[in-house]
Amino acid sequence: MRVRPGRGSRPRTRRRPAHEDAVPGFVVAVDRGRYTCLVRGRDRDVRVIAMKARELGRKGIVVGDRVALVGDVSGRPDTLARIVRVEERTSILRRSADDTDPVERPIVANADQLVIVTALADPPPRPRMIDRLLVAAYDAGIDALLCLTKADLAAPDEILARYAPLGVPHVVTQKGGPLDELRDLLTDRVSVLVGHSGVGKSTLVNALVPHAARAVGQVNPVTGRGRHTSTSAIALELPDGGWIIDTPGVRSFGLAHVSADTVLSAFPDLVEGTANCPKGCTHLGGDCALDEWVREGHADPARLESLRRLLASREGAPEPDEY
């Protein structure tokens, strides 16, 4: 006769271990449930492969997260640590699948600068995507930097004039040209690079971090689109200090999770003018009080145009022909 073992007398508890001996780490890559974390050692940095502890539940972990690890943190082959805690984030860059999907998807944590990489030609610049990425930067509370590549193929004047009213800092690069200005803007910061496929992100990364060996793709001459060469985000340490996070090329960037007030907060010279707007005003025209605010000389008309372009982009409005 078989006797089923009892459940034991040890009472169950919701208390979790404090893991006071956990080692701090920095997530530099994520691949199918395995997290590559950089752990500071006495003599050198150690790359540790880890899995997420069960007690974290559905809490997501992304590149840039600062975490606490327990278990084998030696970094030796075939060893595996556990991530038991995700430290409080200073920022989170998010996107949604499209403009109708309210579910936000974290991309990168703890970045303080979003570098919007755009080619001036081959493929041609897409201002609509630049607008969307600016909105994402405002939502994340991080600085934006416009990086225009392939200046040897086209002049940057038109695109720079378009974003001058927003006061977005910029840097212009060309094939084989110096990158000193860009390096200065990246040093001692955590910068995430985002842009369409084929705009030259991987080329920039390879020049900034020589050992990165990121694959470089070509632009399809028929569609004008680049081929995805980066398949996942990865953090790379810059030789002079700071980090760059290279992300896969994107062809869309949903903003369903971003409110109009978030976009408006990036235009402090226009915020006061919305006081007389009717309830539920979208600020895209009609009875919007911002038109009168600008006519009275309180703000630059170009600033209002930029605001409305960003709001329209957030709502997925059709792209005008001149874009």
N, C-alpha and C positions, 0 to 999 in steps of 0.2 A: 504494500500500500504506500503510494507516494504522498508525502506531506508537503503542501505548498508552504514555502518559507514566509514568515510574517514580514510585515513592512518595517519592523523595527520600532523601537521606542523613542528614537530621536525625533523630537518635534521639528516640523518644517518651519522655516523662517524666511521672511522677505529681506532680511538684512544681507547686504552684499559685502564681500571683503573690501577693505579700504585700499588695498594694493599700495601701501605706503612705500614699498621698495621698488615700485615701477620705474622704469627708465624712460626718460623723455626721448621722443623721436620726431622726425619730420617726414611726412609722406611725400615721396618724390615720384611714385608711379603706382598705377592701379591696373591689375590685369586679372579678370575673371575670379574675383574673390580673394586674390592675394595682393598684399600691399607691400611695396618696397619702401622701407623706412631708413632714413639716415640717422645713425646714432653716433654721437660724439664720443670718441674713445680717448684714452690718454695720449696716444701717439698719432692716431689717425682716425678718420671717420670710418665707420663700419656700416655696410649695407645689410640690413636685416629683412628677411622675408617674414611676413606676419599674416595672421588671419584675424578676423573680427571675433571677439569674445561673445558668447551667447547673451550675456547680460546687457549688451548694447542694443539688443533687439533690432529694429529696423533702421536705427540711426545710420545715415549714410556717411561714408568716409571718402573724401576726395583729395586729389593732389593739393598740397599746400597745408593740409591739416597738421596741427601739432598734437601728438598723441602720447599716451603712456603705454609702455609695453612690459610684459612679464614673460617669463619662460626663458628659452634659449636665445639670447641676444648676441651671441658670439659672431653671427654672420657666416659661420662655417657652412659648407655645402650640405644640403638635405636637412637643415635645421629649420624650425618654425617657431616663431614667437606668437604671442597673443596681444592684440590691442584691447586694452581694458577701459580706456578712457579717451575721449576726444576733448581737448581743451577748448575753452571759449574762443570763438572766432572773432577776429577784428573786422572781417568783411567776408562776403560770399557773393561770387559772381554767378548769376542764375539765368536760365532761359527756359522757355516752354517749347513743346514740340511744334506748335503753331499758334496763331493768334486766337484760336477758339478753345485751346486746351489750357485750363486754369492751373494745371499741375506744374509746379516749378521744378526744375531739375538743376541742382547745384553742379557747377563746372569746376570751379577753383576756389579754394578758401585762402583767406589771409593775404591776398594780393593787395598792394596799395597803388598799383598803376595798371591801366588797361592800354596796351599798345595796339592800335587799330592799324593793321598792315594792309595797305591798298596799293595795287600797281597802277601806274599812270597809263599803261598800255599793255596789251597781251597778258592777261585779259584787261579790258577797259575798266576804269573805276566805276563803282556802283554806289552812288551817294546814298541811295535808300538803305543799303546795308550799313554804311558809316553812321547814318542817323540812328539806326536801331542799336548799334553798339554804343553810341554815346548815351542813349537812354539807359542801357544796361549798366553803364559805368555810373550814371547818376543814381540809379536804384541801389547799386552796391556801395555807394559812398566812397568811390575810389577815383583817383585822377585819371584823365584820358590823355593819350598822346597819339597824334596822327603821324604815322610813318608811311611816307610815299616812296615807293620803290620804282625802279626802271625809268629813272629820269633821263637816261640816255635814249629812250624811245619817244618820250613826249614831255612837254613843258608842264610844270605844276601850277602855273598861274591861275588857271580857271578854277581848279578845285580848291586852291588856297583862298581865293576870293570868296568862295561860297561859304567857307567856315570861319572867315575872319570875324564876323559879328559875334560868334560864340566864344572867341578868345581861346580856342583850343590850341595848345602848343603843338608844333609840328617839326618834323625832320625829313629831309629829302635825301634819298640815296640813289646810287646807280651801280650798275654791274662793274665790279672791280674798283669802285671808288672808296675813299676813306670812310670809316665809320666812327671816327673820334667823337663827333657830336652825339651820336646815338649812344655810344658807350658812356659818355658823361651823364646822360639822362637816365641810364639804367643802373649805374653804380650805386651800391648800397640800398637798392630797392628790390621789392618782389614784384616783378612785372609779368603779366600774362599777355602773350601774343595771340591775337585772334584775327582771322581774315579769310577771304575766299581761297579755295584751292588754286594754286598756280601763281599767287601774288608774290612769292619769294620768301615766305616765312622760313622755310627750312634752309635756304641759302643764307639768310641773315644769321640764323642760329649757328650754322657751321662756321661762319666767319667770326662770330662772337665767342663761341666755345669750340675751339678747334677739335677737341676729342669727341664732340657730340655725334658726328657721323650720321646726321639725319638724312634720310633719303630725299632726293630732289626730283620732282616730277616735271612733266612737260604739259603745255596747254594744248588742248585739242584745237586744230586749226579750223574745224567746221563749227563746233559749238561755242568756241571761245572760253570753255571752262577747263579748269585744271583737274588733274587726277589726284585723288586723295593719296598722299604718301605717308602722312602721320596718321596712325590709327588710334592713338590714345594720347592723353596729356602726359607730359613728363617735365619734371623740374630739373634744371641744370644750373650749377653754380658758376657764376662769372669769375674769371681770373682776378679781377680787381675788386671783388666784393659784390654781393647781391645775387639775386636769382632771376632767371627767366623761365617761364613756364610755357612751353610750346604746346599748342592744342591742334587737333585735327582741323583741316580746312572745312569751313561751313558754307552751305548754300542757302540756309534760312536761319533766322534767329527769332523765335517767338517771344512776344512780350505781353502775353495775356495776363501775367501776374503783376504787371507794373501799373500803378494808378496814375491818372492825369496829374494829381497833386505832386507826385514824385518828380515828374518831368518839370512842372512849373517851378518847383523849389530851386531848380538850377538857373532860374531867371529872376533874381531878387529885384531887379529893376522893373519887373512887370507884375510881381505878386500884388503890390498895393493897388494896382489898377483893376484887379479882379473883384474888388470889394463891391462894386455896383453891378456885377454880372448877374443876370437872372438865375434863379435856382436851376441847377442841372446844366448849366452852361458848359459846353464842350470846349470853348475858347477857339473854335475853328472858324468862326464868322457869325453871320446872322446878327443877333442882338448883343453880341459880346461887347462888354464895356472897354475892352482893350483897344479897340479901334479909336474911340474917343480919347483914351489915355495917350495914345501915340500922337494923335492930331494936336493935342494940347502941348506937345513937346516934352512930355515926361520921360519918353524912352525912344530909342532909335527904331524906326520902322523895320530895319533889317533884323533886329532882335525879335520882333513880333513874327516876322516871316519865318525865322528859324524855329521859334517855338511851335508855330502851327505845323511846320514841316515835320518836326519830331512827334507831335501829337498825332498827326495823320499817319505817320509811319507806325506808331504804336498800335493804331487801330486797324492796320492792314489796308489803308485806303489805296485805291489804284495809283500807280506811279505815273506822274505826268510825263508827257513826251520829252520835255526838256531834261529830265533826269538822265 
